Amino acid sequence: MIKKTIPSSLETRASKASDKNDDLCSGWWLEVGTANPPCIDFYGPFEGKAEAEVAKLEYVQKSTKTSQIVFSHSKFCQPRQRTLTEKDFTIQDLEDCPPTFFKAVLGGHRIY
């Protein structure tokens, strides 16, 4: 069984510096987009979609007070890194996210 525990948001941000991307394999991942700070976090891999959905519920319950979650869903993929910050976003990342995340990242700024 390949399962990572989902840390609280504060622990997640603190542990990112020491987190290596060696175990980023294809599988079911929990993808979470937050507005403050604008980033996309990946948690997993999980054995199946049902396990990732349970983790999603637990994560949302723990994080509603500490971070502004814009979206969260389970996804079969192979992330390139555990956390994508605003400087790491690609067009493909933003196309794969719901439009609400793109609006949250822009923060009301107009693009001319």
Contacts in CASP RR format, 6 or more apart in sequence:
PFRMAT RR
TARGET T0000
AUTHOR 0000-0000-0000
METHOD contacts of the structure
MODEL  1
MIKKTIPSSLETRASKASDKNDDLCSGWWLEVGTANPPCIDFYGPFEGKA
EAEVAKLEYVQKSTKTSQIVFSHSKFCQPRQRTLTEKDFTIQDLEDCPPT
FFKAVLGGHRIY
1 47 0 8 1.000
2 44 0 8 1.000
2 45 0 8 1.000
2 46 0 8 1.000
2 47 0 8 1.000
3 44 0 8 1.000
3 46 0 8 1.000
3 47 0 8 1.000
3 51 0 8 1.000
4 43 0 8 1.000
4 44 0 8 1.000
4 45 0 8 1.000
6 30 0 8 1.000
6 43 0 8 1.000
6 55 0 8 1.000
6 58 0 8 1.000
6 59 0 8 1.000
6 62 0 8 1.000
7 15 0 8 1.000
8 62 0 8 1.000
8 63 0 8 1.000
8 66 0 8 1.000
9 34 0 8 1.000
9 62 0 8 1.000
9 63 0 8 1.000
9 66 0 8 1.000
9 67 0 8 1.000
10 66 0 8 1.000
12 41 0 8 1.000
12 83 0 8 1.000
16 82 0 8 1.000
16 83 0 8 1.000
19 82 0 8 1.000
19 83 0 8 1.000
21 80 0 8 1.000
21 81 0 8 1.000
21 82 0 8 1.000
23 45 0 8 1.000
24 42 0 8 1.000
24 78 0 8 1.000
24 79 0 8 1.000
24 80 0 8 1.000
24 81 0 8 1.000
24 82 0 8 1.000
25 45 0 8 1.000
25 78 0 8 1.000
26 45 0 8 1.000
26 76 0 8 1.000
26 77 0 8 1.000
26 78 0 8 1.000
27 45 0 8 1.000
27 46 0 8 1.000
27 48 0 8 1.000
27 76 0 8 1.000
27 77 0 8 1.000
27 78 0 8 1.000
28 44 0 8 1.000
28 45 0 8 1.000
28 46 0 8 1.000
28 47 0 8 1.000
28 48 0 8 1.000
28 49 0 8 1.000
28 51 0 8 1.000
28 52 0 8 1.000
28 74 0 8 1.000
28 75 0 8 1.000
28 76 0 8 1.000
29 42 0 8 1.000
29 43 0 8 1.000
29 44 0 8 1.000
29 45 0 8 1.000
29 46 0 8 1.000
29 52 0 8 1.000
29 74 0 8 1.000
29 75 0 8 1.000
29 76 0 8 1.000
29 77 0 8 1.000
29 79 0 8 1.000
30 42 0 8 1.000
30 43 0 8 1.000
30 44 0 8 1.000
30 46 0 8 1.000
30 52 0 8 1.000
30 55 0 8 1.000
30 56 0 8 1.000
30 59 0 8 1.000
30 72 0 8 1.000
30 73 0 8 1.000
30 74 0 8 1.000
30 75 0 8 1.000
31 40 0 8 1.000
31 41 0 8 1.000
31 42 0 8 1.000
31 71 0 8 1.000
31 72 0 8 1.000
31 73 0 8 1.000
31 74 0 8 1.000
31 75 0 8 1.000
31 77 0 8 1.000
31 79 0 8 1.000
32 40 0 8 1.000
32 41 0 8 1.000
32 42 0 8 1.000
32 43 0 8 1.000
32 59 0 8 1.000
32 63 0 8 1.000
32 69 0 8 1.000
32 71 0 8 1.000
32 72 0 8 1.000
33 39 0 8 1.000
33 40 0 8 1.000
33 41 0 8 1.000
33 69 0 8 1.000
33 70 0 8 1.000
33 71 0 8 1.000
33 72 0 8 1.000
33 97 0 8 1.000
33 101 0 8 1.000
34 40 0 8 1.000
34 41 0 8 1.000
34 67 0 8 1.000
34 68 0 8 1.000
34 69 0 8 1.000
34 70 0 8 1.000
35 68 0 8 1.000
35 69 0 8 1.000
35 70 0 8 1.000
35 101 0 8 1.000
35 104 0 8 1.000
35 105 0 8 1.000
35 107 0 8 1.000
36 67 0 8 1.000
36 68 0 8 1.000
37 85 0 8 1.000
37 86 0 8 1.000
38 85 0 8 1.000
38 86 0 8 1.000
38 104 0 8 1.000
38 105 0 8 1.000
39 83 0 8 1.000
39 84 0 8 1.000
39 85 0 8 1.000
39 86 0 8 1.000
40 83 0 8 1.000
40 84 0 8 1.000
40 89 0 8 1.000
40 93 0 8 1.000
40 97 0 8 1.000
40 101 0 8 1.000
41 82 0 8 1.000
41 83 0 8 1.000
41 84 0 8 1.000
42 79 0 8 1.000
42 81 0 8 1.000
42 82 0 8 1.000
42 83 0 8 1.000
43 55 0 8 1.000
43 59 0 8 1.000
44 52 0 8 1.000
44 55 0 8 1.000
46 52 0 8 1.000
46 55 0 8 1.000
46 74 0 8 1.000
49 74 0 8 1.000
49 76 0 8 1.000
52 74 0 8 1.000
52 75 0 8 1.000
53 74 0 8 1.000
55 74 0 8 1.000
56 72 0 8 1.000
56 73 0 8 1.000
56 74 0 8 1.000
59 72 0 8 1.000
60 69 0 8 1.000
60 72 0 8 1.000
63 69 0 8 1.000
68 104 0 8 1.000
70 98 0 8 1.000
70 100 0 8 1.000
70 101 0 8 1.000
70 104 0 8 1.000
71 97 0 8 1.000
71 98 0 8 1.000
71 100 0 8 1.000
71 101 0 8 1.000
81 88 0 8 1.000
84 93 0 8 1.000
86 105 0 8 1.000
89 105 0 8 1.000
94 101 0 8 1.000
94 102 0 8 1.000
94 105 0 8 1.000
END
